[in-house]
Amino acid sequence: MAAPAERMRMMRARRRARGLREVRLVVPDSRSRAVRRRIAAQVGKLDLRCEDEALRWIEAVSELDSPDLRGNDEAR
């Protein structure tokens, strides 16, 4: 059996051959009390009018709201 590093290299090569690319994300750890406090403070500073406007825009451009696609999995 190949070494772990070699297996990972081979797996990445197979994925690249299929047109896939590995992407790594580093996100805040929501289990951390400090992170939750920081997020709560940021949410508390949001302007609800701006957020409502953003949500209306998202809904207006969302393909999921299109009557042609609603409930029709074959169209997706």
Backbone as a chain_set.jsonl record, in Angstrom:
{"seq": "MAAPAERMRMMRARRRARGLREVRLVVPDSRSRAVRRRIAAQVGKLDLRCEDEALRWIEAVSELDSPDLRGNDEAR", "coords": {"N": [[0.848, -1.178, 0.0], [0.481, 2.243, -0.746], [2.17, 5.095, 0.669], [0.554, 7.43, 2.937], [0.799, 10.154, 2.015], [1.367, 9.766, -0.683], [-0.963, 8.454, -1.537], [-2.793, 10.538, -1.19], [-1.787, 12.337, -3.094], [-2.254, 10.891, -5.443], [-5.056, 10.707, -5.342], [-5.752, 13.419, -5.582], [-4.77, 13.895, -8.154], [-6.465, 12.229, -9.649], [-8.889, 13.547, -9.196], [-8.346, 16.061, -10.363], [-8.127, 15.231, -13.0], [-10.764, 14.691, -13.503], [-11.731, 17.198, -13.656], [-12.027, 18.547, -11.288], [-11.296, 20.578, -8.408], [-9.523, 21.016, -5.437], [-10.608, 22.826, -2.659], [-9.954, 24.693, 0.178], [-11.445, 25.739, 3.161], [-11.348, 28.068, 5.754], [-12.976, 28.721, 8.593], [-14.706, 30.632, 11.142], [-14.899, 29.126, 14.376], [-17.813, 28.05, 15.466], [-18.356, 26.852, 17.833], [-16.936, 28.079, 19.731], [-17.115, 30.214, 22.486], [-16.212, 32.877, 22.459], [-16.226, 33.448, 19.717], [-18.966, 33.215, 19.15], [-19.919, 35.343, 20.704], [-18.704, 37.492, 19.365], [-19.932, 37.288, 16.844], [-22.604, 37.709, 17.576], [-22.43, 40.355, 18.447], [-21.798, 41.629, 16.051], [-24.07, 41.034, 14.514], [-25.946, 42.414, 15.998], [-25.353, 45.005, 15.272], [-26.303, 45.316, 12.726], [-28.129, 46.983, 10.169], [-31.462, 46.837, 9.927], [-33.094, 47.706, 7.815], [-31.372, 47.761, 5.601], [-30.7, 45.073, 5.491], [-33.2, 43.927, 4.971], [-33.622, 44.98, 2.431], [-31.544, 43.724, 1.038], [-32.346, 41.04, 1.276], [-34.763, 41.141, -0.164], [-33.756, 41.653, -2.719], [-32.24, 39.322, -3.166], [-34.3, 37.415, -3.192], [-35.66, 38.33, -5.437], [-33.928, 37.781, -7.547], [-33.547, 35.113, -7.392], [-33.451, 31.872, -8.734], [-34.94, 29.885, -7.689], [-37.344, 30.928, -7.049], [-38.656, 31.111, -9.373], [-41.537, 30.528, -11.29], [-41.4, 28.611, -13.293], [-39.548, 26.749, -12.439], [-40.288, 25.965, -9.932], [-40.994, 23.285, -7.917], [-40.349, 21.49, -9.907], [-38.181, 19.24, -10.471], [-36.835, 18.202, -12.652], [-36.241, 20.326, -14.306], [-34.087, 21.535, -13.209]], "CA": [[0.0, 0.0, 0.0], [1.252, 3.486, -0.841], [2.189, 5.953, 1.849], [-0.584, 8.363, 2.93], [1.041, 11.32, 1.158], [1.258, 9.317, -2.071], [-2.388, 8.216, -1.798], [-3.438, 11.853, -1.358], [-1.347, 12.876, -4.374], [-2.967, 10.156, -6.485], [-6.46, 11.105, -5.286], [-5.858, 14.762, -6.169], [-4.565, 13.762, -9.598], [-7.723, 11.689, -10.215], [-9.903, 14.613, -9.165], [-7.995, 17.047, -11.395], [-8.458, 14.615, -14.289], [-12.224, 14.803, -13.649], [-12.079, 18.612, -13.71], [-12.32, 19.038, -9.939], [-10.204, 21.257, -7.736], [-9.702, 21.048, -3.988], [-10.671, 24.161, -2.065], [-10.009, 24.613, 1.636], [-12.07, 26.885, 3.812], [-11.089, 28.242, 7.176], [-14.115, 29.487, 9.078], [-14.739, 30.762, 12.6], [-15.424, 27.964, 15.085], [-19.031, 28.489, 16.154], [-18.415, 26.245, 19.163], [-16.197, 28.954, 20.64], [-17.935, 31.253, 23.112], [-15.72, 34.179, 21.985], [-16.712, 33.632, 18.339], [-20.418, 33.47, 19.225], [-20.114, 36.724, 21.192], [-18.319, 38.413, 18.287], [-20.982, 37.246, 15.822], [-23.793, 38.358, 18.131], [-22.186, 41.804, 18.436], [-21.888, 42.087, 14.66], [-25.479, 40.954, 14.116], [-26.63, 43.506, 16.688], [-25.056, 46.277, 14.599], [-26.873, 45.337, 11.381], [-29.254, 47.876, 9.894], [-32.507, 45.948, 9.42], [-33.587, 48.176, 6.507], [-30.433, 47.289, 4.574], [-30.828, 43.62, 5.416], [-34.461, 43.648, 4.274], [-33.395, 45.297, 1.02], [-30.71, 42.66, 0.488], [-33.173, 39.839, 1.158], [-35.703, 41.337, -1.277], [-32.991, 41.505, -3.952], [-31.926, 37.9, -3.312], [-35.525, 36.734, -3.598], [-36.022, 38.757, -6.785], [-33.052, 37.177, -8.554], [-33.399, 33.69, -7.121], [-34.125, 30.992, -9.684], [-35.858, 29.013, -6.963], [-38.636, 31.593, -6.991], [-39.226, 31.118, -10.709], [-42.664, 29.588, -11.419], [-41.029, 27.532, -14.207], [-38.712, 25.781, -11.746], [-40.868, 25.599, -8.641], [-41.575, 21.955, -7.852], [-40.015, 20.708, -11.094], [-36.784, 18.855, -10.314], [-36.21, 17.906, -13.943], [-35.811, 21.565, -14.94], [-32.849, 22.019, -12.583]], "C": [[0.897, 1.246, 0.0], [1.163, 4.273, 0.462], [1.025, 6.944, 1.777], [-0.387, 9.574, 2.014], [0.898, 10.959, -0.316], [-0.199, 9.041, -2.442], [-3.126, 9.54, -2.008], [-3.061, 12.468, -2.711], [-2.095, 12.203, -5.52], [-4.445, 10.552, -6.515], [-6.647, 12.489, -5.909], [-5.683, 14.721, -7.675], [-5.828, 13.219, -10.267], [-8.795, 12.772, -10.254], [-9.613, 15.672, -10.225], [-8.349, 16.518, -12.774], [-9.958, 14.68, -14.567], [-12.681, 16.255, -13.683], [-12.425, 19.206, -12.363], [-11.082, 19.676, -9.337], [-10.513, 21.313, -6.253], [-9.656, 22.492, -3.496], [-10.77, 23.976, -0.56], [-10.597, 25.896, 2.185], [-11.667, 26.904, 5.278], [-12.173, 29.194, 7.676], [-14.037, 29.62, 10.593], [-15.397, 29.539, 13.232], [-16.624, 28.401, 15.923], [-19.202, 27.825, 17.515], [-17.721, 27.119, 20.204], [-17.113, 30.052, 21.182], [-17.517, 32.644, 22.615], [-16.222, 34.462, 20.568], [-18.202, 33.941, 18.36], [-20.697, 34.876, 19.724], [-19.789, 37.736, 20.103], [-19.388, 38.454, 17.204], [-22.241, 37.953, 16.325], [-23.633, 39.869, 18.13], [-22.315, 42.361, 17.024], [-23.33, 42.064, 14.161], [-26.263, 42.094, 14.762], [-26.427, 44.858, 16.037], [-25.668, 46.374, 13.201], [-28.035, 46.318, 11.302], [-30.342, 47.029, 9.226], [-33.059, 46.394, 8.072], [-32.683, 47.685, 5.389], [-30.539, 45.778, 4.399], [-32.106, 43.222, 4.694], [-34.307, 43.902, 2.788], [-32.571, 44.189, 0.355], [-31.525, 41.377, 0.305], [-34.179, 39.958, 0.02], [-34.986, 41.144, -2.612], [-32.679, 40.032, -4.203], [-33.155, 37.131, -3.781], [-35.909, 37.084, -5.025], [-35.173, 38.059, -7.846], [-32.91, 35.672, -8.393], [-34.15, 32.855, -8.147], [-35.118, 30.08, -8.991], [-37.249, 29.624, -6.859], [-39.331, 31.613, -8.353], [-40.363, 30.11, -10.801], [-42.314, 28.408, -12.324], [-40.26, 26.425, -13.505], [-39.314, 25.268, -10.458], [-41.495, 24.215, -8.722], [-41.262, 21.073, -9.046], [-38.532, 20.377, -11.038], [-36.098, 18.594, -11.643], [-35.695, 19.158, -14.617], [-34.49, 22.075, -14.369], [-31.643, 21.353, -13.118]], "O": [[1.933, 1.283, 0.664], [0.218, 4.134, 1.239], [0.555, 7.267, 0.686], [-1.316, 9.972, 1.312], [0.374, 11.744, -1.106], [-0.623, 9.365, -3.551], [-3.978, 9.651, -2.89], [-3.907, 13.047, -3.392], [-2.521, 12.871, -6.462], [-5.022, 10.713, -7.59], [-7.587, 12.708, -6.673], [-6.376, 15.436, -8.399], [-6.219, 13.695, -11.333], [-9.524, 12.895, -11.238], [-10.527, 16.131, -10.909], [-8.819, 17.271, -13.627], [-10.377, 14.72, -15.724], [-13.881, 16.525, -13.734], [-13.054, 20.262, -12.296], [-9.956, 19.35, -9.714], [-11.636, 21.624, -5.857], [-8.778, 23.268, -3.873], [-11.584, 23.187, -0.08], [-10.282, 26.993, 1.726], [-11.653, 25.871, 5.947], [-12.264, 30.336, 7.227], [-13.381, 28.818, 11.256], [-16.345, 28.983, 12.678], [-16.466, 29.042, 16.962], [-20.099, 28.194, 18.273], [-17.895, 26.924, 21.407], [-17.801, 30.731, 20.419], [-18.373, 33.497, 22.378], [-16.601, 35.591, 20.257], [-18.653, 34.843, 17.655], [-21.609, 35.539, 19.23], [-20.507, 38.721, 19.93], [-19.719, 39.526, 16.698], [-22.87, 38.709, 15.584], [-24.588, 40.592, 17.846], [-22.876, 43.439, 16.825], [-23.758, 42.981, 13.46], [-27.149, 42.673, 14.132], [-27.238, 45.764, 16.223], [-25.56, 47.418, 12.558], [-28.817, 46.46, 12.242], [-30.169, 46.562, 8.101], [-33.453, 45.554, 7.263], [-33.166, 47.242, 4.347], [-30.473, 45.271, 3.279], [-32.102, 42.287, 3.893], [-34.804, 43.128, 1.969], [-32.874, 43.771, -0.762], [-31.4, 40.706, -0.719], [-34.426, 38.982, -0.689], [-35.539, 40.544, -3.534], [-32.836, 39.546, -5.323], [-33.057, 36.288, -4.673], [-36.427, 36.237, -5.752], [-35.666, 37.778, -8.938], [-32.22, 35.026, -9.182], [-35.331, 33.088, -8.406], [-36.036, 29.558, -9.624], [-38.224, 28.915, -6.607], [-40.465, 32.08, -8.469], [-40.184, 28.951, -10.429], [-42.861, 27.318, -12.153], [-40.314, 25.273, -13.934], [-38.888, 24.233, -9.945], [-42.42, 23.993, -9.503], [-41.855, 20.003, -9.187], [-37.708, 21.159, -11.513], [-34.882, 18.753, -11.743], [-34.782, 19.068, -15.438], [-33.845, 22.939, -14.963], [-30.529, 21.655, -12.688]]}, "num_chains": 1, "name": "protein.A"}
